[in-house]
Amino acid sequence: MNIGIFAVDPGGKTGVAWGIFDPGAPRGVRESLRNKLRAGSDTIQGDERHQISQIANSWMEFYNLCVRQGQLPPQNVWLVVENFIYTGASYSGKSAAISTSLIWGLEGYRMGRRDEWLKHKRGKSYFPQMYLQLAADAHQFGTDELLKDTGLWIPGREHERSAWRHVATFLNRYMIQKRAA
């Protein structure tokens, strides 16, 4: 069964990429990436509040597309976000804080939407867990060559390419885990 993946590379310019993929593709990740469905990417700019709202709305549109139109089970739609881990000697300034702000602002925005749904609809809801992934892992697996070979190389759109690297890396891990199960 297909899975939906929405990936976010948060920062001053945030890259987002999304698509529906076949994790059972006989020729593996490359085939699945080449044959993606409902795929796209974008670069989101602005202050934290603007970006959080834009990312949350894009995520919700994709989630609804997957579940309502694509008939995917909710647990087959994944939100993948590049994790920002502070490792330097000084953590200061807007450039250092924006990634963390976006990650947790997005999570708070999603939680608020879920709570409002439950409050007013009094029905079930499914809340996909945010999967945090390291930038180093995405760059190690999602190489320039992989992106070019699968049609995901977007000239001049570095942040969108980074988001595609996260899609590819998550898809690869998902496929490995499914084969092992």
C-alpha positions in Angstrom: 0.0 0.0 0.0 1.2 3.5 -0.9 2.4 6.0 1.7 2.3 9.8 1.7 5.4 11.7 2.8 5.5 15.5 3.6 9.0 16.7 4.4 10.1 20.1 5.8 13.6 21.6 5.8 13.0 24.5 8.3 15.0 27.7 8.2 15.0 31.3 7.0 13.8 29.9 3.8 12.0 26.6 4.4 11.8 23.9 1.8 8.8 21.6 1.7 8.3 18.5 -0.5 5.6 16.0 -0.7 4.3 13.0 -2.6 2.7 9.6 -2.5 5.1 6.7 -3.0 5.0 2.9 -3.4 7.2 1.4 -0.7 6.8 -2.0 -2.4 8.4 -0.9 -5.7 10.3 -3.9 -7.0 13.4 -1.8 -7.9 13.5 0.0 -4.7 13.7 3.7 -3.6 14.7 5.0 -7.0 11.7 3.5 -8.8 9.4 4.6 -6.0 10.7 8.2 -6.3 10.5 8.2 -10.1 6.9 7.0 -10.0 5.7 9.4 -7.3 2.1 10.6 -7.3 0.6 13.9 -6.3 4.1 15.3 -5.7 5.4 18.8 -5.4 7.6 21.2 -3.6 7.8 24.8 -2.5 10.0 27.3 -0.7 8.3 29.2 2.1 9.7 32.5 3.4 8.9 35.1 6.0 8.9 35.4 9.7 8.2 32.4 12.0 4.5 33.1 12.4 3.9 33.4 8.7 6.0 30.2 7.9 4.3 28.1 10.6 0.9 29.0 9.3 1.9 28.3 5.7 3.7 25.0 6.5 0.7 23.8 8.6 -1.8 24.6 5.9 0.3 22.9 3.2 0.7 19.8 5.5 -3.1 19.8 6.1 -3.9 20.0 2.4 -1.5 17.2 1.6 -2.9 15.0 4.5 -6.5 15.6 3.3 -5.5 14.8 -0.3 -3.9 11.5 0.8 -6.7 10.4 3.2 -9.9 11.8 1.6 -9.0 11.7 -2.1 -6.3 9.1 -2.2 -8.0 6.8 0.3 -4.8 6.1 2.2 -5.2 5.0 5.8 -4.2 8.0 8.1 -1.3 6.0 9.6 0.2 5.8 6.1 0.8 9.6 5.9 4.0 10.8 7.4 5.3 14.3 8.5 9.1 14.3 8.3 10.9 17.4 9.6 14.6 18.1 9.7 15.7 18.1 13.3 17.8 21.0 14.5 20.3 20.0 17.1 22.4 22.7 18.7 26.0 21.7 18.6 27.9 25.1 18.5 29.5 27.2 21.1 27.0 30.1 20.8 23.3 29.8 20.2 22.2 33.3 19.4 20.5 35.4 16.8 17.5 34.9 14.6 19.3 32.5 12.2 20.1 30.1 15.1 16.6 30.1 16.6 14.3 30.0 13.5 14.6 26.3 12.8 13.7 25.3 16.3 10.8 27.9 16.4 9.4 26.5 13.2 9.6 22.8 14.3 7.8 23.4 17.6 5.5 26.1 16.2 4.3 23.7 13.6 3.7 21.0 16.2 1.8 23.4 18.4 -0.3 24.6 15.4 -1.2 20.9 14.6 -2.0 20.2 18.2 -4.3 23.2 18.4 -6.1 22.1 15.2 -6.6 18.6 16.6 -7.9 19.9 19.9 -10.4 22.1 18.1 -11.5 19.2 16.0 -12.2 17.1 19.1 -13.9 19.9 20.9 -16.3 20.7 18.1 -16.8 17.4 16.2 -16.6 15.1 19.2 -15.4 12.4 16.9 -12.2 10.4 16.5 -9.1 12.0 15.2 -5.7 10.7 14.1 -2.7 12.7 14.9 0.3 11.7 12.8 3.5 11.8 14.8 6.2 14.3 13.6 9.2 12.2 12.6 12.4 14.2 13.2 15.3 13.3 11.0 18.9 14.5 11.0 20.2 16.7 8.2 23.4 14.6 8.0 21.4 11.4 7.3 19.4 13.2 4.6 22.5 14.4 2.9 24.2 11.1 3.1 21.4 9.1 1.5 19.7 11.8 -0.6 22.7 12.6 -2.8 22.8 15.1 -5.7 23.1 12.1 -8.0 20.0 10.4 -6.5 18.0 13.6 -6.9 19.1 14.1 -10.5 18.5 10.5 -11.4 14.9 10.5 -10.0 13.9 13.9 -11.4 13.9 15.6 -8.0 16.8 18.0 -8.7 15.3 21.5 -8.8 17.9 24.1 -10.0 18.2 27.1 -7.8 15.9 25.7 -5.1 18.4 24.5 -2.5 15.8 24.3 0.3 13.3 22.3 -1.7 16.1 19.9 -2.7 16.9 19.5 1.0 13.3 18.6 1.6 13.4 16.0 -1.2 16.5 14.5 0.4 14.4 14.0 3.6 11.7 12.4 1.6 14.1 10.0 0.0 15.8 9.2 3.3 12.6 8.5 5.1 11.3 6.4 2.2 14.5 4.3 2.3 14.2 3.7 6.0 10.5 2.8 5.7 11.3 0.3 2.9 14.1 -1.3 4.9 11.9 -1.7 8.0 9.0 -3.2 6.0 11.3 -5.7 4.4 12.7 -6.7 7.8 9.2 -7.1 9.3 
